[in-house]
């Protein structure tokens, strides 16, 4: 059938027919600040919604229907009065930056039907305190919760296999993180600037570690590394100023650039036989480091690896 792309109106909604029985919402033109996005308009099933639908709309509450197959990027971006969101079970994914800068949003429940959450979906939701993630979710995309400054705890379901770059970076109130067995990797900068994080247990299933995972987690006191790591990546614990002791498992062959640099309260490091290389600036400026054993297996120590470790 031929479609003429004409913009039509039904009630408070502008829409365009996109198929024989389906349509896409273009714009909300009503005055209400508590709305339910319709599943049907003029006999057509609503399966898409445009990214500019709510520009300049002062929303407070919204229900997102399960008929939507495509959601425009940044759909609710800068809806700073949005307080309550209901996502119907049946929605498969959330778009990139969908709720970015929704500064009044305090809680969200992600239904089990959602398999993937887009990049920066909740970026800068500065008052978001509670997030409920259901088993079934597969991917947490890059910078998903960046700058969620009020988020205190998070449980990542066992169904999640991939976590993107900087997912929780600058979550300055985050204290409690639960990672389930089955997780395959920890991404670059995953917990960077999580200033309140004190302890974390890394699942045995994690085989891949990104750079700067715990960089500037200044309250981190305890971290348990499993005997499956091959490398301590660059910047992994840089500026973890509350870390006092660390035991490096025997599986680790290399400690990379600046991995523990500026850990100013680090006093004791246990290294195991099997370690081959200690990288440049690995323990740079660890001014309270008093005890470290260098195994016979170490073949190379990089430049400035122990520079300014004045108590050694």
MOHU-V145818 format. One record per residue. RES is the residue in one letter. SS is DSSP state (@ for helix, = for strand, . for the rest). PHI is phi in radians with two decimals (none if undefined). D_LAST is the distance of its C-alpha to the last C-alpha in Angstrom with 1 decimal. Layout:
res:ss:phi:d_last
RES:SS:PHI:D_LAST
RES:SS:PHI:D_LAST
//
This chain:
res:ss:phi:d_last
X:.:none:78.8
X:.:-1.57:78.5
X:.:-2.03:76.2
X:.:-1.74:76.9
X:.:1.06:73.5
X:.:-1.17:75.5
X:=:-1.44:73.6
X:=:-1.92:75.4
X:=:-2.25:75.2
X:=:-2.42:75.3
X:.:1.06:74.9
X:.:-1.60:71.6
X:=:-2.25:70.3
X:=:-1.64:70.7
X:=:-2.59:70.5
X:=:-2.32:71.3
X:=:-1.24:72.9
X:.:-2.06:70.6
X:.:-2.88:72.5
X:.:-1.03:75.6
X:.:-2.29:74.4
X:=:-2.26:71.1
X:=:-2.56:70.0
X:=:-2.08:67.0
X:=:-1.34:66.5
X:=:-1.73:66.2
X:=:-2.75:66.1
X:=:-1.56:66.4
X:.:-2.07:69.1
X:.:-1.45:69.6
X:.:-1.99:68.7
X:.:-1.22:67.2
X:.:-1.86:63.5
X:=:-2.14:63.5
X:=:-2.34:64.5
X:=:-2.09:64.8
X:.:-1.13:64.6
X:.:-1.22:67.8
X:.:-1.47:68.0
X:=:-2.40:71.4
X:=:-2.36:73.2
X:.:0.91:76.9
X:.:1.53:76.9
X:=:-1.79:73.8
X:=:-1.34:70.6
X:=:-1.45:67.6
X:=:-2.06:65.0
X:=:-2.47:63.2
X:=:-2.50:62.1
X:.:-1.32:61.4
X:.:-1.10:58.1
X:.:-1.70:60.0
X:.:-0.99:62.0
X:.:-1.98:60.5
X:.:-1.06:59.8
X:.:1.17:60.7
X:.:-1.78:61.5
X:.:-1.55:60.2
X:.:-1.30:59.5
X:.:-2.05:58.5
X:=:-2.42:59.2
X:=:-2.60:59.7
X:=:-1.96:60.6
X:=:-1.80:59.7
X:.:-1.38:62.2
X:.:-1.47:61.6
X:.:-1.39:64.1
X:.:-1.25:61.6
X:.:-1.84:60.4
X:=:-2.38:59.1
X:=:-2.07:57.4
X:.:-1.08:56.9
X:.:-1.03:53.3
X:.:1.20:52.4
X:.:-0.92:55.5
X:.:-1.95:54.5
X:.:-1.00:52.0
X:.:1.10:51.9
X:.:-1.41:54.3
X:.:-1.28:52.5
X:.:-1.74:55.0
X:.:-1.18:54.7
X:.:-1.92:53.9
X:=:-2.37:55.2
X:=:-2.28:55.3
X:=:-2.00:56.9
X:=:-1.78:56.3
X:.:-1.24:59.0
X:.:-1.10:58.2
X:.:2.17:59.2
X:.:-1.17:57.3
X:.:-1.69:55.2
X:=:-2.61:52.7
X:=:-1.94:51.5
X:.:-1.35:51.5
X:.:-0.99:48.8
X:.:0.97:48.1
X:.:-1.00:50.9
X:.:-2.06:49.7
X:.:-0.98:47.4
X:.:1.09:47.5
X:.:-1.48:49.6
X:.:-1.36:48.0
X:.:-1.78:50.3
X:.:-1.27:49.7
X:.:-1.90:47.9
X:=:-2.62:48.4
X:=:-2.67:49.4
X:=:-2.00:50.4
X:=:-1.66:50.2
X:.:-1.15:53.0
X:.:-1.17:52.5
X:.:-1.26:54.7
X:.:-1.36:52.1
X:.:-1.74:50.2
X:=:-2.50:48.3
X:=:-2.01:47.1
X:.:-1.24:47.0
X:.:-1.09:44.4
X:.:1.06:43.5
X:.:-0.96:46.2
X:.:-2.00:44.9
X:.:-0.94:42.8
X:.:1.13:42.7
X:.:-1.46:44.5
X:.:-1.24:42.7
X:.:-1.92:44.5
X:.:-1.22:44.3
X:.:-1.88:43.2
X:=:-2.29:44.5
X:=:-2.27:44.8
X:=:-1.94:46.4
X:=:-1.77:45.9
X:.:-1.62:48.4
X:.:-1.10:47.9
X:.:2.24:49.5
X:.:-1.15:47.3
X:.:-1.83:45.8
X:=:-2.34:43.9
X:=:-1.86:41.9
X:.:-1.46:42.1
X:.:-0.93:39.8
X:.:0.96:38.9
X:.:-1.00:41.3
X:.:-2.01:39.9
X:.:-0.98:38.0
X:.:1.11:38.0
X:.:-1.45:39.5
X:.:-1.23:37.9
X:.:-1.76:39.7
X:.:-1.23:39.1
X:.:-1.81:37.3
X:=:-2.56:37.7
X:=:-2.67:38.7
X:=:-2.03:39.7
X:=:-1.59:39.9
X:.:-1.09:42.7
X:.:-1.16:42.4
X:.:-1.28:44.9
X:.:-1.27:42.5
X:.:-1.93:41.3
X:=:-2.35:40.0
X:=:-2.15:38.1
X:.:-1.36:38.1
X:.:-1.14:35.5
X:.:1.03:34.2
X:.:-0.95:36.5
X:.:-1.97:34.9
X:.:-1.11:33.0
X:.:1.17:33.2
X:.:-1.45:34.5
X:.:-1.24:32.7
X:.:-1.78:34.3
X:.:-1.17:33.7
X:.:-1.99:32.3
X:=:-2.17:33.8
X:=:-2.17:34.0
X:=:-2.03:35.8
X:=:-1.87:35.6
X:.:-1.61:38.0
X:.:-1.05:37.9
X:.:2.04:39.7
X:.:-1.14:37.6
X:.:-1.69:36.7
X:=:-2.63:34.2
X:=:-1.96:32.0
X:.:-1.46:32.7
X:.:-0.96:30.8
X:.:1.00:29.7
X:.:-0.98:31.4
X:.:-2.06:29.8
X:.:-0.98:28.4
X:.:1.08:28.4
X:.:-1.46:29.5
X:.:-1.21:28.0
X:.:-1.79:29.2
X:.:-1.24:28.2
X:.:-1.83:26.1
X:=:-2.60:26.5
X:=:-2.73:28.1
X:=:-1.96:29.1
X:.:-1.61:29.6
X:.:-1.07:32.7
X:.:-1.11:32.7
X:.:-1.25:35.3
X:.:-1.26:33.0
X:.:-2.00:32.5
X:=:-2.14:31.8
X:=:-2.20:29.0
X:.:-1.49:29.3
X:.:-1.41:26.8
X:.:1.10:25.3
X:.:-0.97:26.8
X:.:-1.96:24.7
X:.:-1.03:23.7
X:.:1.07:23.5
X:.:-1.47:24.3
X:.:-1.24:22.6
X:.:-1.78:23.8
X:.:-1.15:22.8
X:.:-1.89:21.2
X:=:-2.44:22.2
X:=:-2.44:23.1
X:=:-1.84:24.3
X:.:-1.68:24.1
X:.:-1.41:26.9
X:.:-1.44:26.9
X:.:-2.39:28.9
X:.:-1.36:26.5
X:.:-1.73:26.3
X:=:-2.50:24.0
X:=:-1.63:21.6
X:.:-1.18:23.5
X:.:-0.93:22.5
X:.:1.13:21.6
X:.:-0.98:22.2
X:.:-2.10:19.7
X:.:-1.02:19.0
X:.:1.12:19.0
X:.:-1.48:19.1
X:.:-1.37:17.8
X:.:-1.78:18.7
X:.:-1.26:17.1
X:.:-1.86:14.7
X:=:-2.40:14.6
X:=:-2.62:16.0
X:=:-1.97:17.5
X:.:-1.60:18.5
X:.:-1.12:21.8
X:.:-1.19:22.8
X:.:-1.28:25.3
X:.:-1.30:22.8
X:.:-1.78:22.8
X:=:-2.58:21.1
X:=:-1.86:18.6
X:.:-1.49:20.3
X:.:-0.86:19.7
X:.:1.00:17.7
X:.:-1.04:18.0
X:.:-2.14:15.2
X:.:-1.07:14.9
X:.:1.13:15.0
X:.:-1.43:14.3
X:.:-1.25:13.1
X:.:-1.94:13.2
X:.:-1.21:11.6
X:.:-1.93:9.5
X:=:-2.42:10.3
X:=:-2.23:11.5
X:=:-1.83:14.0
X:.:-1.92:15.3
X:.:-1.86:18.6
X:.:-1.01:20.5
X:.:2.08:22.5
X:.:-1.16:20.0
X:.:-1.84:20.9
X:=:-2.50:19.2
X:=:-1.93:16.1
X:.:-1.33:17.8
X:.:-0.97:17.3
X:.:0.96:15.1
X:.:-0.96:14.5
X:.:-2.13:11.4
X:.:-1.02:12.1
X:.:1.09:11.4
X:.:-1.48:9.6
X:.:-1.21:8.7
X:.:-1.89:8.2
X:.:-1.19:6.2
X:.:-1.94:5.0
X:=:-2.47:6.7
X:=:-2.69:8.2
X:.:-1.84:10.8
X:.:-1.73:12.4
X:.:-1.13:16.1
X:.:-1.10:18.5
X:.:-1.29:20.5
X:.:-1.20:18.2
X:.:-1.81:20.2
X:=:-2.59:18.7
X:=:-2.10:15.5
X:.:-1.24:16.8
X:.:-1.16:16.4
X:.:1.02:13.7
X:.:-1.04:12.4
X:.:-2.16:8.7
X:.:-1.10:10.2
X:.:1.16:9.3
X:.:-1.53:5.9
X:.:-1.24:5.7
X:.:-1.73:3.8
X:.:-1.34:0.0
//
